[in-house]
């Protein structure tokens, strides 16, 4: 094992090591480089590819994006330009926070010990596969990496039917992609409605209806008993019903990769991810954690939150990178804002659902409205449904859910701003908004939803 000497004198470059070079890790490296132009920054990544959009994988499968290579955010020349030492197909095998060393191993099994002044853990998360009988069969996939996407894409070329287990965002986006490829597809969800983290049941039922109208079959409130077939999958068994499937995708969430960090004495929190403060520091000196392996805090409840979103990851990374390089930055928390497009409609949410607010003891009222995205007399207006969640006591907006044919994203963003600024529902009802027949109604639908909530409060 080779050991590299630590730069101990003050006039020598700061040594920054980042474990993981996807969204959070690469953003951390960029922020560190902008903060300290002389630092030696090393990125350790166990896979062949780095910094690509996992969120885009289903849309390549659906044919909306031509190639998986299009998902790669930065070419190798970017790392050279930023003077980042990128070590691909290399794994951290041990961490010593007292000695401030990281032991790594490359694909040739060669081991090396690196010293650090600052360490950023961006180890991400791995797919969680429930203990379903038959899960080891050929034709059972997860969708987490480009390699996963390529394997599924190859299987789709000869498949006639598919089952997706899990009706979260990735599960539904994958199922939609399969239907768009002409494959008979069913989605199985143990909970009683789709998108259970993102939406309340009333809004989820509307999404389910739209999905089923496009040919996607939803089996809800039931789990998969067994994946059928000999060596290769032929179907799944759900509540004694056999559903044919040439491939099965398990999309039942991910689990933070924290084992080596825990072994090194780094604390995890309530969510089982690495516990951090607002500067993304862990309990170990000069060690930070970011992305899917790091715990966040809710901007509404101020309680621990596991926000495994790309937007959260890059914000984590930016804060940690600045701090690791000697600057000062904070990550104040997350609302879990998310949006997606499914077939010809969009779904978005921010803040707390009505269900989650009740779980944490917040009494709420809601405002709902059905509207159009254009003036009623202007051709081409699409339906949009908005739900606001309002805290009864303070009258603050604490959540929003929108389903519509267009213009969902920026409304979700606007509601996110409103929540962060602690806007009351009364203030939103009085908001000064714009109007033109081709792009909006005279009365902004969010304002009408706020007025509905106000009437309930009165």
Secondary structure as UniProt FT lines:
FT   STRAND          2..3
FT   TURN            10..11
FT   STRAND          15..19
FT   HELIX           23..35
FT   TURN            37..38
FT   STRAND          40..44
FT   HELIX           54..56
FT   HELIX           57..61
FT   TURN            62..63
FT   HELIX           68..71
FT   HELIX           76..81
FT   TURN            82..83
FT   STRAND          84..87
FT   STRAND          90..96
FT   TURN            97..100
FT   STRAND          101..106
FT   TURN            107..108
FT   STRAND          111..115
FT   STRAND          118..121
FT   STRAND          125..127
FT   TURN            134..136
FT   STRAND          140..141
FT   HELIX           146..156
FT   TURN            157..158
FT   STRAND          161..165
FT   HELIX           169..180
FT   TURN            181..182
FT   STRAND          184..189
FT   TURN            196..198
FT   HELIX           201..213
FT   TURN            214..215
FT   STRAND          217..220
FT   STRAND          226..229
FT   STRAND          232..238
FT   TURN            239..240
FT   STRAND          241..244
FT   STRAND          247..250
FT   STRAND          254..256
FT   HELIX           259..263
FT   TURN            264..265
FT   TURN            270..271
FT   TURN            278..279
FT   TURN            285..286
FT   STRAND          287..289
FT   HELIX           291..293
FT   STRAND          296..298
FT   TURN            299..301
FT   STRAND          304..305
FT   HELIX           310..324
FT   TURN            325..326
FT   STRAND          338..342
FT   TURN            343..344
FT   STRAND          345..351
FT   HELIX           354..359
FT   TURN            360..361
FT   STRAND          364..372
FT   TURN            376..377
FT   TURN            379..380
FT   STRAND          383..391
FT   TURN            392..394
FT   STRAND          396..404
FT   HELIX           409..420
FT   TURN            421..422
FT   HELIX           425..429
FT   TURN            437..439
FT   HELIX           445..457
//
